[in-house]
Amino acid sequence: MSDVTRAKHGRPVHHWRRDAVELAALFTAVAVADAVANLVGHGPDGPALLVTSAMALAATAAFHVWWSRRHGHAPPVSDTGARPTTETRPAGPSEQPAAGDLAGALWRMRTTVKDEPGSLATLCSALAERRVDILSLQTHPLADGTVDEFLLRAPGALAAAEISRAIALAGGTSTWIERADAHDLVDAPTRVLGLAARTALDTAELPLALRQLLGRCTIRSLPGRPAGGGPGPRPVPVEGTLEDTVMRLPAPEGGVLTVERPYLPFTPTEFARARALTELDSRLGPRIPRGQDVLTLPEGNDITVRRVDTGDLAAARAMHERCSPDTLGLRYHGPFGDADRYLNHLLSPRFGRTLAAQTASGRIVGLGHLLWDGDETEVALLVEDEWQRRGVGGELLGRLVVMAVEAGCESVYAVTKASNTGMVAAMRGLGLPLDYQVEEGTLVITARLGAARDASRSPYDTARQRLGDPARRN
């Protein structure tokens, strides 16, 4: 063996201590051999001494071999169940894991336990017995216990009912469990910071951020002064209120923001996070991204599509004044009265997103609205009379649908009159599955967005091709 070997991390190690011991042993052996030679050569019992020494050496060698085999580094006779970490032997047919066990299934689980030492350890032991891996854990202290929220990776063959039963036997109560996805692997602080950044960039992101933070819930924004008149909602304290499955927060514009999740009560931690997002939105004030696209219509005219808000109220009111009563009636499903009252609500980014199509001179000729309606989403269009049937409405609608897809909406619906053939044509032009409901002359068209989410080309691209030339982004 070389006197220079390599340590575990690859660095050369010189065993000088071993060399010194070997050299000392060599000198000792020479001295002993010299003494034996003198004894054999000058003593009468020399031959007998040599035979005795040979027998002793043979016995010593045999004992060393037996000891090495019994107490050396050979594997133990009884299998301990451990396996070398460097083993690369392929598993046999009986050892191959099931297909569902390779990656496992992700679950989000919430359960309530007693606030006493050992309660969490009991839950973890119950999960470990079923080969369930705990990826993350959040605790929410309550007055009469603690809510533990887990992100789990379980074997694919393990059903949710079996996990819930194990948790119940371990002392968990009010257990709730549902499938999770890869987005849940992001830790809670990182997710909250990302939602705060989105909210800071766009006022319309607040309800979407709350929905992603709190899961499946219904969010309603009630303005302080309803557009149709009458009393506003009951005011709430500055710090908001939490009532089991309903939280109420003061809306930034002076109304009330109601969040409801009937299937799972809110925890104080969730309430505090929602209140922090709402307060951030209130402090920053109304804001929208200021990007815009310049598009060329088939006849050669250029229009600009951009986000608008209440700062564009005067230009939107002027467009309403140029629209005919028939056009306004189709948009608002009846006689149109006070434009300011409606437009102030529609243009507010607190309640959704609004796109405007305007000419090179800055005159608005079309408006498209994407409105958050609880857990549903409404789309609405209004195009000035002389700019109708030029593709402006289809362009606005296509972009609104893309925004709905990016926001995670499952569907969008449009409410209009059955005689509004322009709106029907625009919805059909999306190329998405549509549902129609007609009641007393009112038509509700619902577009399911699953196909748009899975398609390789978004509806925005389809709408842009319908206009002709590609967009020139400013």
MARTOR-902164 format. One line per 5 residues: their letters; for each residue x, y, z of C-alpha. Coordinates in pm, 1 decimal, decimal comma. Layout:
N
A = X Y Z | ...
This chain:
474
MSDVT = 0,0 0,0 0,0 | 128,6 343,2 -81,1 | 229,0 562,8 211,2 | 29,0 846,6 56,8 | -348,2 796,7 48,4
RAKHG = -644,4 1025,5 -7,9 | -876,3 1136,3 265,8 | -1255,6 1123,3 239,7 | -1277,3 1470,4 76,5 | -999,7 1406,8 -176,4
RPVHH = -705,8 1576,8 1,9 | -373,8 1377,8 20,3 | -281,1 1252,9 371,0 | 76,8 1135,9 469,3 | 63,2 864,1 739,0
WRRDA = 398,9 947,9 902,7 | 293,2 795,9 1233,3 | 241,9 457,2 1070,3 | 587,5 479,0 902,7 | 756,3 552,6 1238,7
VELAA = 584,8 257,0 1405,6 | 683,5 22,4 1122,2 | 1045,9 140,7 1144,4 | 1054,3 86,5 1522,3 | 906,1 -261,8 1478,2
LFTAV = 1174,7 -340,8 1221,6 | 1456,6 -239,8 1461,6 | 1297,3 -443,8 1740,0 | 1270,4 -750,2 1514,2 | 1639,8 -722,7 1419,2
AVADA = 1738,9 -703,0 1786,2 | 1524,5 -1006,0 1876,8 | 1664,5 -1204,6 1582,1 | 2020,6 -1127,4 1691,7 | 1946,9 -1241,1 2045,9
VANLV = 1787,0 -1566,6 1923,8 | 2082,9 -1634,4 1692,9 | 2326,8 -1591,6 1980,5 | 2115,1 -1820,5 2201,8 | 2085,3 -2094,8 1939,4
GHGPD = 2454,1 -2078,8 1848,2 | 2588,5 -2087,4 2205,6 | 2318,5 -2277,8 2401,3 | 2258,8 -2655,2 2424,3 | 1878,3 -2623,2 2374,3
GPALL = 1892,7 -2427,8 2046,4 | 1704,6 -2670,3 1817,8 | 1427,2 -2727,2 2070,8 | 1384,9 -2352,5 2111,0 | 1351,3 -2305,2 1732,6
VTSAM = 1082,9 -2575,5 1704,3 | 890,1 -2424,1 1994,7 | 907,4 -2073,2 1838,2 | 781,1 -2204,4 1503,1 | 482,5 -2374,5 1668,7
ALAAT = 401,6 -2054,3 1861,2 | 414,3 -1844,4 1544,1 | 186,4 -2088,8 1357,8 | -65,6 -2084,0 1644,4 | -56,7 -1704,7 1654,5
AAFHV = -118,5 -1679,9 1279,5 | -412,9 -1919,8 1297,2 | -565,8 -1724,9 1586,1 | -527,8 -1397,9 1394,2 | -707,9 -1538,3 1089,4
WWSRR = -994,6 -1667,6 1306,5 | -1025,9 -1335,2 1491,7 | -1025,3 -1129,1 1170,9 | -1305,2 -1333,1 1020,4 | -1517,2 -1314,7 1334,7
HGHAP = -1468,6 -952,2 1435,6 | -1361,6 -782,3 1116,8 | -1567,7 -556,4 881,5 | -1769,6 -833,8 720,3 | -2151,3 -788,6 712,1
PVSDT = -2332,3 -928,7 1016,2 | -2498,7 -1267,1 992,9 | -2846,3 -1122,8 1078,0 | -2984,4 -862,2 838,6 | -3042,6 -530,7 1016,7
GARPT = -3240,4 -382,7 731,8 | -2976,5 -120,7 651,8 | -2841,9 -81,9 301,3 | -2522,5 84,7 179,6 | -2588,1 433,6 44,5
TETRP = -2363,8 366,2 -256,3 | -2548,6 52,6 -366,9 | -2646,0 72,5 -732,9 | -2791,3 -277,5 -773,3 | -3116,9 -257,7 -972,7
AGPSE = -3422,5 -369,9 -782,6 | -3576,6 -700,0 -867,9 | -3932,9 -740,6 -992,4 | -4069,0 -780,7 -639,8 | -3882,7 -469,5 -520,8
QPAAG = -3996,5 -226,0 -793,2 | -4207,8 56,3 -641,8 | -4554,9 119,5 -772,1 | -4592,8 395,5 -1030,4 | -4792,5 612,0 -788,5
DLAGA = -4521,3 583,6 -520,5 | -4239,5 727,2 -734,0 | -4349,4 1089,9 -699,9 | -4633,3 1054,3 -449,7 | -4932,7 1282,9 -410,2
LWRMR = -4928,6 1633,5 -263,5 | -5190,7 1716,5 -0,8 | -5280,5 2026,2 196,6 | -5416,3 1934,5 537,9 | -5537,5 2138,5 833,2
TTVKD = -5628,4 1996,3 1171,5 | -5683,7 2124,1 1526,0 | -5498,9 1974,5 1822,2 | -5483,1 2047,5 2193,7 | -5228,0 2306,8 2295,2
EPGSL = -5017,1 2073,3 2508,1 | -4668,1 1918,1 2483,2 | -4643,4 1613,1 2259,3 | -4959,8 1671,6 2054,5 | -4771,3 1768,7 1740,2
ATLCS = -4521,4 1484,3 1786,5 | -4810,8 1236,4 1798,3 | -4943,9 1366,2 1466,5 | -4601,0 1345,5 1304,8 | -4554,1 988,1 1427,1
ALAER = -4891,2 886,1 1284,6 | -4795,2 1031,9 946,8 | -4450,6 872,1 953,3 | -4602,5 526,8 1016,1 | -4783,2 563,2 683,5
RVDIL = -4473,6 688,2 496,7 | -4613,6 1041,7 467,1 | -4348,9 1311,2 429,6 | -4412,1 1653,6 589,3 | -4286,8 1918,6 345,5
SLQTH = -4394,6 2224,9 542,2 | -4581,7 2309,5 859,3 | -4753,3 2624,4 984,3 | -4910,0 2661,4 1326,5 | -5198,4 2896,9 1404,9
PLADG = -5252,8 2936,4 1781,3 | -5614,0 2971,4 1893,4 | -5773,9 3033,2 2229,4 | -5870,6 2666,4 2281,2 | -5607,1 2484,9 2077,2
TVDEF = -5370,8 2509,2 1782,6 | -5447,2 2474,2 1411,9 | -5165,4 2292,3 1231,8 | -5147,7 2333,6 855,9 | -4938,7 2073,4 668,9
LLRAP = -4813,4 2031,1 314,8 | -4770,8 1655,3 273,1 | -4628,2 1415,2 18,6 | -4796,3 1078,5 59,4 | -4768,0 749,2 -131,7
GALAA = -4991,3 752,2 -436,7 | -5198,4 460,6 -309,3 | -5278,2 632,4 22,3 | -5626,7 787,0 11,6 | -5727,4 1110,6 182,0
AEISR = -5970,7 922,0 405,9 | -5686,7 705,8 541,5 | -5479,2 1012,9 623,5 | -5775,5 1177,1 798,0 | -5844,0 858,8 995,9
AIALA = -5482,6 841,3 1112,6 | -5491,7 1205,2 1220,1 | -5818,1 1152,1 1410,2 | -5668,1 855,7 1598,9 | -5366,6 1075,6 1683,9
GGTST = -5587,2 1342,8 1842,6 | -5659,2 1577,9 1549,9 | -6006,8 1726,3 1514,6 | -6187,6 1931,4 1248,5 | -5949,0 1788,1 989,7
WIERA = -5968,0 1925,6 636,2 | -5763,6 1786,4 346,8 | -5748,3 1851,3 -27,8 | -5508,2 1794,0 -315,2 | -5222,6 2042,3 -353,4
DAHDL = -5006,9 2131,1 -653,0 | -4652,9 2250,1 -721,5 | -4743,6 2612,4 -640,2 | -4802,9 2511,0 -276,9 | -4437,1 2410,7 -247,3
VDAPT = -4346,1 2779,8 -221,4 | -4309,9 2867,8 144,8 | -4565,5 3102,9 297,6 | -4340,2 3412,1 344,6 | -4222,3 3396,2 -17,6
RVLGL = -4579,0 3357,9 -144,4 | -4705,8 3650,4 64,4 | -4420,8 3873,9 -55,0 | -4498,7 3786,2 -417,6 | -4866,9 3869,3 -369,5
AARTA = -4772,4 4197,6 -204,1 | -4552,8 4287,2 -502,2 | -4839,2 4215,1 -745,1 | -5077,5 4423,3 -535,9 | -4830,1 4711,9 -527,3
LDTAE = -4813,3 4723,3 -907,6 | -5184,7 4711,3 -985,7 | -5490,1 4808,0 -780,2 | -5700,6 4545,4 -956,8 | -5476,8 4269,3 -818,9
LPLAL = -5604,2 4297,3 -459,7 | -5901,5 4055,2 -487,9 | -5691,0 3813,9 -692,4 | -5410,7 3825,4 -435,5 | -5658,0 3760,4 -154,1
RQLLG = -5803,2 3464,1 -341,9 | -5460,1 3310,4 -394,6 | -5368,0 3374,2 -32,8 | -5683,9 3226,0 117,3 | -5774,3 2956,8 -135,1
RCTIR = -6122,9 2904,0 -273,8 | -6329,6 3189,7 -138,1 | -6588,7 3446,5 -245,4 | -6475,8 3810,0 -242,6 | -6720,5 4097,0 -273,6
SLPGR = -6633,7 4464,8 -283,2 | -6923,3 4687,6 -176,8 | -6875,8 5057,3 -257,0 | -6950,4 5315,9 7,7 | -7195,0 5486,1 -231,3
PAGGG = -7378,2 5231,7 -451,6 | -7415,3 5329,5 -818,6 | -7791,2 5277,6 -802,9 | -7830,2 5496,4 -496,0 | -7959,6 5391,7 -156,9
PGPRP = -7773,9 5324,8 167,3 | -7424,6 5181,2 155,7 | -7299,0 4877,3 344,5 | -7266,5 4872,6 720,2 | -6923,7 5018,6 805,5
VPVEG = -6660,4 4804,2 973,7 | -6389,9 4902,6 1223,7 | -6049,4 5008,6 1096,7 | -5899,2 4677,9 1209,8 | -6174,7 4476,4 1037,8
TLEDT = -6385,1 4194,3 1180,1 | -6344,0 3815,0 1174,6 | -6646,4 3589,9 1220,9 | -6548,0 3226,3 1175,4 | -6584,8 3179,6 794,8
VMRLP = -6637,1 3549,8 706,1 | -6397,0 3840,7 733,1 | -6485,0 4202,6 665,2 | -6221,6 4463,4 592,5 | -6248,1 4836,7 519,4
APEGG = -6208,6 4877,4 143,5 | -5949,7 5134,0 29,8 | -6212,9 5340,7 -150,7 | -6432,6 5369,1 157,9 | -6658,9 5067,6 119,9
VLTVE = -6640,6 4718,5 263,7 | -6445,8 4416,6 139,1 | -6612,9 4087,6 234,7 | -6430,3 3755,4 210,2 | -6623,8 3433,7 271,4
RPYLP = -6500,7 3072,5 284,2 | -6783,6 2850,5 411,5 | -6594,4 2520,0 397,6 | -6306,0 2625,0 626,6 | -6292,0 2887,7 904,3
FTPTE = -6030,8 3159,8 881,4 | -5748,8 3164,9 1134,2 | -5620,4 3482,5 1302,7 | -5297,4 3446,7 1102,2 | -5487,5 3445,3 772,1
FARAR = -5693,2 3741,9 888,0 | -5375,6 3936,0 973,8 | -5222,6 3862,6 631,6 | -5537,0 3968,8 446,6 | -5556,7 4287,2 652,7
ALTEL = -5190,3 4365,9 574,3 | -5249,1 4327,1 197,9 | -5555,8 4549,5 214,1 | -5370,9 4814,4 413,2 | -5083,7 4808,9 160,8
DSRLG = -5329,9 4861,7 -122,8 | -5495,7 5148,2 63,1 | -5167,1 5326,8 137,2 | -5046,9 5309,9 -224,9 | -5370,9 5448,8 -368,7
PRIPR = -5517,0 5382,7 -717,1 | -5256,7 5269,4 -973,0 | -5249,0 5073,8 -1297,3 | -4974,8 4969,3 -1542,3 | -4925,0 5231,4 -1812,0
GQDVL = -4821,9 5012,1 -2106,5 | -5003,6 5043,6 -2439,5 | -5023,2 4874,1 -2781,7 | -5068,7 5044,9 -3117,1 | -5268,4 4833,0 -3364,0
TLPEG = -5346,3 4879,5 -3731,3 | -5703,2 4808,3 -3841,3 | -5773,5 4639,9 -4178,6 | -5869,8 4975,3 -4337,9 | -5539,5 5128,5 -4229,5
NDITV = -5638,2 5326,8 -3919,5 | -5425,8 5297,2 -3604,0 | -5578,2 5255,5 -3260,3 | -5412,9 5234,9 -2920,5 | -5522,4 4986,4 -2655,0
RRVDT = -5430,4 5064,0 -2294,2 | -5548,7 5031,1 -1935,1 | -5762,1 5318,4 -1803,4 | -5901,8 5420,0 -1465,2 | -6104,2 5699,8 -1308,2
GDLAA = -5848,0 5950,8 -1435,4 | -5995,7 5892,2 -1781,3 | -6352,0 5963,7 -1665,8 | -6390,7 6278,4 -1880,8 | -6284,3 6103,0 -2202,6
ARAMH = -6511,1 5804,4 -2126,5 | -6805,7 6037,4 -2058,1 | -6745,1 6213,9 -2391,0 | -6759,8 5878,6 -2570,8 | -7089,9 5799,9 -2399,4
ERCSP = -7230,8 6129,7 -2523,5 | -7137,8 6035,9 -2882,0 | -7305,1 5692,9 -2856,5 | -7663,8 5650,1 -2972,1 | -7940,5 5552,7 -2722,9
DTLGL = -7966,7 5211,2 -2893,6 | -7595,3 5140,4 -2837,9 | -7614,1 5247,3 -2473,1 | -7932,8 5043,4 -2425,2 | -7763,4 4727,9 -2555,0
RYHGP = -7468,7 4783,6 -2321,2 | -7666,0 4866,0 -2007,1 | -7970,8 4648,6 -2085,5 | -8211,3 4939,6 -2075,8 | -8238,8 5319,0 -2059,5
FGDAD = -7911,9 5483,2 -1956,6 | -7921,0 5763,9 -1701,7 | -7637,4 5920,9 -1504,9 | -7315,2 5835,8 -1689,3 | -7086,4 5961,8 -1413,0
RYLNH = -7237,2 5734,0 -1150,8 | -7189,7 5419,9 -1361,5 | -6853,6 5510,2 -1511,7 | -6692,5 5599,3 -1181,5 | -6760,5 5243,0 -1065,1
LLSPR = -6671,7 5072,6 -1393,3 | -6341,6 5257,2 -1435,8 | -6229,8 5199,1 -1076,5 | -5949,2 4938,9 -1064,7 | -6088,6 4833,3 -726,2
FGRTL = -6361,1 4638,2 -903,4 | -6176,5 4503,6 -1206,9 | -5978,5 4605,9 -1511,7 | -6079,6 4834,7 -1796,0 | -5924,2 4857,4 -2141,6
AAQTA = -5982,1 5149,7 -2378,9 | -5935,1 5175,8 -2754,1 | -5844,9 5528,9 -2857,7 | -5752,6 5702,1 -3180,1 | -5425,3 5877,2 -3258,5
SGRIV = -5581,6 6202,4 -3137,1 | -5655,7 6049,8 -2794,5 | -6033,1 6009,3 -2839,8 | -6169,1 5695,6 -2669,7 | -6385,3 5495,1 -2911,9
GLGHL = -6426,8 5170,2 -2716,5 | -6428,1 5040,9 -2359,4 | -6390,0 4682,2 -2235,3 | -6448,7 4587,1 -1872,4 | -6338,5 4280,6 -1676,0
LWDGD = -6533,9 4295,5 -1348,6 | -6483,1 4080,7 -1038,5 | -6828,5 3955,8 -937,5 | -6775,2 3749,2 -623,9 | -6620,9 3423,2 -739,7
ETEVA = -6730,4 3490,2 -1100,9 | -6600,7 3730,3 -1366,5 | -6805,4 3947,3 -1603,2 | -6694,0 4097,2 -1934,8 | -6865,9 4393,9 -2097,5
LLVED = -6804,2 4599,0 -2412,9 | -6909,0 4938,4 -2542,2 | -6791,9 5061,5 -2885,8 | -6883,9 5397,1 -3035,4 | -7134,1 5368,4 -3324,1
EWQRR = -6910,0 5472,9 -3612,9 | -6630,3 5238,1 -3492,8 | -6845,9 4928,3 -3466,5 | -6786,7 4620,8 -3686,6 | -6419,8 4707,9 -3738,4
GVGGE = -6276,0 4449,7 -3497,9 | -6233,3 4689,9 -3206,7 | -6472,2 4496,8 -2980,0 | -6309,7 4163,5 -3065,5 | -5964,2 4303,8 -2984,7
LLGRL = -6078,5 4433,8 -2646,7 | -6262,6 4112,2 -2562,5 | -5966,1 3892,3 -2657,7 | -5736,9 4085,8 -2427,4 | -5987,6 4078,1 -2142,2
VVMAV = -6010,6 3700,3 -2171,7 | -5631,3 3673,1 -2156,9 | -5636,3 3878,4 -1836,4 | -5902,0 3646,4 -1693,9 | -5692,0 3340,5 -1780,0
EAGCE = -5383,7 3494,5 -1616,5 | -5592,8 3571,5 -1307,9 | -5692,2 3204,6 -1278,5 | -6060,1 3251,1 -1366,1 | -6245,6 2939,0 -1476,3
SVYAV = -6498,4 3126,7 -1691,8 | -6626,0 3469,2 -1793,5 | -6980,9 3571,7 -1871,7 | -7138,8 3855,8 -2067,4 | -7490,8 3990,3 -2006,2
TKASN = -7659,9 4163,6 -2299,0 | -7979,6 4170,5 -2499,2 | -8063,7 3884,6 -2732,3 | -8065,5 4136,5 -3018,5 | -7701,9 4237,6 -2962,0
TGMVA = -7555,7 4043,9 -3253,3 | -7221,6 4226,2 -3224,0 | -7155,9 4094,8 -2872,1 | -7263,9 3744,5 -2971,9 | -7025,2 3750,9 -3268,9
AMRGL = -6738,1 3873,8 -3050,3 | -6791,2 3593,6 -2796,9 | -6811,8 3331,6 -3071,0 | -6493,1 3470,4 -3222,7 | -6299,2 3363,7 -2911,9
GLPLD = -6316,4 3001,7 -3023,0 | -6402,8 2885,2 -2669,8 | -6687,6 2661,5 -2544,8 | -6993,8 2880,4 -2482,5 | -7310,7 2837,9 -2280,1
YQVEE = -7622,2 3044,9 -2359,8 | -7907,7 3134,8 -2125,9 | -8200,1 3350,8 -2239,7 | -8452,7 3492,8 -1994,8 | -8712,3 3753,7 -2098,5
GTLVI = -8492,6 3896,1 -2373,5 | -8173,6 3903,3 -2160,8 | -7892,0 3686,9 -2292,3 | -7613,4 3550,8 -2068,6 | -7317,7 3402,8 -2257,8
TARLG = -7060,0 3211,7 -2052,0 | -6720,9 3120,2 -2196,1 | -6530,4 2836,5 -2027,7 | -6160,8 2923,1 -2015,5 | -6012,0 2576,6 -1970,7
AARDA = -5949,1 2547,0 -2343,2 | -5781,3 2888,5 -2351,1 | -5554,4 2793,8 -2060,3 | -5441,4 2471,1 -2229,6 | -5411,2 2610,0 -2582,5
SRSPY = -5071,2 2683,4 -2727,0 | -5196,8 3016,2 -2862,1 | -5388,2 3255,5 -2642,3 | -5715,9 3427,4 -2743,5 | -5522,3 3752,2 -2751,0
DTARQ = -5319,9 3622,1 -3044,3 | -5639,1 3510,1 -3215,3 | -5797,3 3852,7 -3172,0 | -5484,7 4023,4 -3298,1 | -5479,0 3810,1 -3611,3
RLGDP = -5842,0 3899,6 -3669,4 | -5739,7 4264,4 -3688,2 | -5475,4 4194,3 -3946,9 | -5132,2 4342,0 -3874,5 | -4933,6 4247,7 -3567,7
ARRN = -4923,8 4488,5 -3275,3 | -4648,2 4741,6 -3232,7 | -4576,4 4761,0 -2860,1 | -4469,5 5096,9 -2720,0
